[in-house]
Amino acid sequence: MTSIRWREAMSAALYGPEGFFVAGAGPAAHFRTSVHAAPAFTGAVLRLLDRIDHALDRPDPLHVVDVGAGRGELLTALAGLAPAGLRERLRLTAVELAPRPPDLPAAIGWQDRLPAPVTGLLVATEWLDNVPLDVADRGAAAPPRYALVDPATGDESPGTRLDPDDADWLARWWPGDGRAEIGLPRDLAWRTAVDALDRGLALAVDYGHLLADRPPAGTLTGFRHGRQVLPLPDGSCDITAHVAVDSVAAAGSAAAGLPYQLLTQRAALRALGVDGARPPLALAATDPAGYVRSLAAASAAAELLEPAGLGGHWWLLQPVGVAPILLD
């Protein structure tokens, strides 16, 4: 098979007719996101949604759009947790290329593109890391070139010199030598998502890096059945790369004309009332079953806060048409 650029290979492997996210069992079958880890995540998003609802003066309807919705797990959980007064005003929409799950509640819309205009919350949990991008191979003595990949084998070879826009992005956001992922498509995708909002908040939750600590060899990798594997772009595994979150944030801020807030998931969830504290041991004597339930919930919440794991993910909050909704 002819070798092609990584962006094209990722697009086909993830979102083609037989792609990983389109034809498979869904992300939850292969890796664990914050949405799947604990109900505490949904509870935190619901509390954030209440702040947005208040800032918007309780609109009817209040939109919640989940971009890269998987199989609709977050929206299903939100619909179940929302109090009746809020639930009646919610308009829930999943944006996903996979077919609509047969058991998805009827109240949740399902479409393959962003709705607009949106008044409320647009959330993208581990979406940007799967936006296809190109890989640059930069040697000290040669002009940067695209890395080409054979989708059947994963073997790489050097390609053409970088287009000017990609070269400019690298010079600004990932300078230096060595391998790098060109994040311009993620910037454009996030800007498009932010542009879909009329008023409200765009929230991206993802793993990533900043200019001061870009990984020298890049981060492109694969996942299959809970295990990290070589990034073979044949549709058999997830293909993902960490997000240059500062670049994405700058693109969204430029689109909205408002400043963003960037903080770790650990800090964000703590600001929204998630602490992972163990229940008092005395509860085990008075209510053993309740103690076990509380302990399990605390353990799950602690997973969300773990700095070396999900707690190290980034929360990017971009307001649109409203005063900043700050978490601190």
Secondary structure as the mmCIF struct_conf table of DSSP 4:
data_model
#
loop_
_struct_conf.conf_type_id
_struct_conf.id
_struct_conf.beg_label_comp_id
_struct_conf.beg_label_asym_id
_struct_conf.beg_label_seq_id
_struct_conf.end_label_comp_id
_struct_conf.end_label_asym_id
_struct_conf.end_label_seq_id
STRN STRN1 ILE A 4 ARG A 5
HELX_RH_AL_P HELX_RH_AL_P1 TRP A 6 TYR A 15
BEND BEND1 GLY A 16 GLY A 16
TURN_TY1_P TURN_TY1_P1 PRO A 17 GLU A 18
HELX_RH_AL_P HELX_RH_AL_P2 PHE A 20 ALA A 23
BEND BEND2 GLY A 24 ALA A 25
HELX_RH_3T_P HELX_RH_3T_P1 PRO A 27 ALA A 29
TURN_TY1_P TURN_TY1_P2 HIS A 30 HIS A 30
HELX_RH_AL_P HELX_RH_AL_P3 SER A 34 ALA A 37
HELX_RH_AL_P HELX_RH_AL_P4 PRO A 39 ALA A 55
TURN_TY1_P TURN_TY1_P3 LEU A 56 ASP A 57
BEND BEND3 ARG A 58 ARG A 58
BEND BEND4 ASP A 60 PRO A 61
STRN STRN2 LEU A 62 VAL A 67
TURN_TY1_P TURN_TY1_P4 GLY A 68 GLY A 68
TURN_TY1_P TURN_TY1_P5 GLY A 70 GLY A 72
HELX_RH_AL_P HELX_RH_AL_P5 GLU A 73 LEU A 81
BEND BEND5 ALA A 82 ALA A 82
HELX_RH_AL_P HELX_RH_AL_P6 ALA A 84 ARG A 87
TURN_TY1_P TURN_TY1_P6 GLU A 88 ARG A 89
STRN STRN3 LEU A 90 VAL A 95
BEND BEND6 LEU A 97 ALA A 98
HELX_LH_PP_P HELX_LH_PP_P1 PRO A 99 PRO A 101
TURN_TY1_P TURN_TY1_P7 PRO A 102 ASP A 103
BEND BEND7 LEU A 104 LEU A 104
TURN_TY1_P TURN_TY1_P8 ALA A 106 ALA A 107
STRN STRN4 ILE A 108 GLN A 111
BEND BEND8 ASP A 112 ARG A 113
BEND BEND9 ALA A 116 PRO A 117
STRN STRN5 VAL A 118 THR A 125
BEND BEND10 GLU A 126 GLU A 126
HELX_RH_3T_P HELX_RH_3T_P2 LEU A 128 ASN A 130
BEND BEND11 VAL A 131 VAL A 131
STRN STRN6 ASP A 134 ARG A 138
TURN_TY1_P TURN_TY1_P9 ALA A 140 ALA A 141
BEND BEND12 ALA A 142 ALA A 142
STRN STRN7 ARG A 145 VAL A 149
TURN_TY1_P TURN_TY1_P10 PRO A 151 THR A 153
STRN STRN8 GLU A 156 ARG A 161
HELX_LH_PP_P HELX_LH_PP_P2 LEU A 162 ASP A 163
HELX_RH_AL_P HELX_RH_AL_P7 PRO A 164 TRP A 173
BEND BEND13 TRP A 174 TRP A 174
BEND BEND14 GLY A 176 ASP A 177
STRN STRN9 GLY A 178 ILE A 182
HELX_RH_AL_P HELX_RH_AL_P8 LEU A 184 ASP A 195
TURN_TY1_P TURN_TY1_P11 ALA A 196 ALA A 196
STRN STRN10 LEU A 197 ASP A 206
STRN STRN11 GLY A 208 HIS A 209
HELX_RH_3T_P HELX_RH_3T_P3 LEU A 211 ASP A 213
TURN_TY1_P TURN_TY1_P12 PRO A 216 ALA A 217
STRN STRN12 THR A 221 ARG A 224
TURN_TY1_P TURN_TY1_P13 HIS A 225 GLY A 226
STRN STRN13 ARG A 227 VAL A 229
BEND BEND15 ASP A 234 CYS A 237
STRN STRN14 ASP A 238 THR A 240
STRN STRN15 VAL A 243 ALA A 244
HELX_RH_AL_P HELX_RH_AL_P9 VAL A 245 ALA A 256
TURN_TY1_P TURN_TY1_P14 GLY A 257 GLY A 257
BEND BEND16 LEU A 258 LEU A 258
STRN STRN16 GLN A 261 THR A 264
HELX_RH_AL_P HELX_RH_AL_P10 GLN A 265 ALA A 271
TURN_TY1_P TURN_TY1_P15 LEU A 272 GLY A 273
HELX_LH_PP_P HELX_LH_PP_P3 ALA A 277 PRO A 280
TURN_TY1_P TURN_TY1_P16 LEU A 281 LEU A 281
HELX_RH_AL_P HELX_RH_AL_P11 ALA A 282 THR A 286
HELX_RH_AL_P HELX_RH_AL_P12 PRO A 288 LEU A 305
TURN_TY1_P TURN_TY1_P17 PRO A 307 GLY A 309
HELX_RH_3T_P HELX_RH_3T_P4 LEU A 310 GLY A 312
BEND BEND17 HIS A 313 HIS A 313
STRN STRN17 TRP A 314 VAL A 320
BEND BEND18 GLY A 321 VAL A 322
#
